[in-house]
Amino acid sequence: MSYKVDFKNVEQVGLESSPVAPALAGLRANEARYFWNKYKHEYVTEPASDHPELVDYVNDVLSERDLKIQSKPLEVSQFEVEGTKWTYVFYESGLAINVMYALDSEGKRAVGFKLSDGMEIPAELADKFKFARQRSKLAGTIRGSYFKIKREH
């Protein structure tokens, strides 16, 4: 069942099994607010189990850096705005991964990692990335990092 993310009244729909569910819901709402404010795009997620192809796509992109996320994927989203395809996976650990993939081969392509407030840096990312901090009214402190995508996906 799809869920239109409400960034005014943060809900944990689909994220209840996460030990940091309130923070992960805030992180998801923070993303929804960004896309609404910048593009007037309504942010909708669906259970990851309904769209294993989206998790596989993110895993394929992560393979560029030999990364394999150990946490269970809970929610996914994929949409296109202004010539960029965005794919999100929200994990039970509190990790959110987004793939920003410009459809024009000259455009920006990157993978972003965001850690929910209260979660540890996953072991598979700890030695490979440095995380910057960002404050959010919806999500508390978000730690984030990224890498540029080099191959076609």
N, C-alpha and C positions, 0 to 999 in steps of 0.2 A: 504494500500500500504506500503510495507516495505521500510525502509530508511537505507542505509549503511552510518553510521556516519563518517563524514570527520573531523579528528582532526587537519587538516592543515588549512582548510577554514571553520570555525564554522558557521553552519546554524541553524536556528530556526525551521526547518521543523517539524511539528507536535506539536510544543510547543508555537505557536503564541498567544494562549489565556492566557498564564501565565503573571501575572504582572511583573515577573522577567525573562521573556523569554530569553534575552541575557545571563544572568548568568546561567540559567538552561541549555541552549544550550552549554555553556562552560563547565558545570559540566558533561554533557553527553559526550562531546568531550574528557574530561579528562579521563573518564572511557574507552572510545574507544582507546585512546592512551596507557593506561595501558595494555589492553588486546592485543594490537598489539605488543607492546614492549616486553611483558613477554611471550606470547604464539603464536604470529603471527596469532591471531584470528581476523577476520573482525567482527566488532561490528555492528549488525543490529537491529533496533527497528521497531516496528509496532504499529499501533493505538491500544490503550487499548480496545476500543470498539470491535475490531476484535478478541480479545482473553480474554474474561471475566474470563476464567478458570485460567489464570495466576494471575489476580488480586485476585481471590478467593483463590488461593494457598497462596499468600503472606498474605492475611487476616487470613487464617487458622494458619499460623506460628505466626503471630502477636497475635493471641488469647492466646498464652502461657502467655503473659503479660497483657492480657485484654486490648489490644490496638485496637482502631478503628480509622482509618485515615479519617478525615472529607473532605479532599480535593478531587477534581475530578482527577482520573487517566487519563493521556494523552497518554503516550507511554509505551510499555512493551518490554522486551527482555528475551529470555530464551535460554541457550546453555549449552553445556558440554565441558569442557576442562580438560584434565589430571585427570579424575575420579571425578571431582567436577561439580555439576549442579549449574549454576548461574541463578537467576531470578531477573529481575529488573523491577521496576515500577517508572515512573517519573510522579509526580503530578503537577497539575496546580499551587499550592502554591509555588512551587520551591523545594519541598522535593523530594529526590530520595531515594528509599529503595532497597537494594539488599539482597537476600537470598543466602548465600554460603552454599551448602549442599553436603558434601562428600558422594559419593555413598557407600563407605566402612563405616560401622557403627562405626569404630574406628577413622575415619577422623574428620576434623574440620567442624563444623556446626555453623553458626552464621547469625545474621541479622545486616546489617549495615544501618545507617541513615546518609544521607548527606544533608545539608541545603545550598541552593544557596545563593550567596552573595546578601545581601539586603532583605532577607526574615526574618520574625520573627520566633522564635521557635514555632512550632505548640503547642497549648494548651494541646493536648493529650500526648505530649512528654515532656513538660516543667518541670514538677515536678518529672519525672521518670528517666531522663538521664542528664548527664553532657556532654557538647560538647567541644571537642578539636578543635583547629584551625589549618588549613593547608593552605599554599599558593600554588596557581596554576597559571601558565602563562595563561592557557585557561579559568579558572573559577574564578579568583580573590581569595577571601578568602572562603574556604570551611570549614564549621563546621561539625564535624562528631561524631558519637557515635555508640555503638553496644551492642548486648547481645548475649550470647551463647544459641543455641537451645538445649533443653533438651529432647523433645519428637520426635517420628518418624513422618515424614510428607511425 
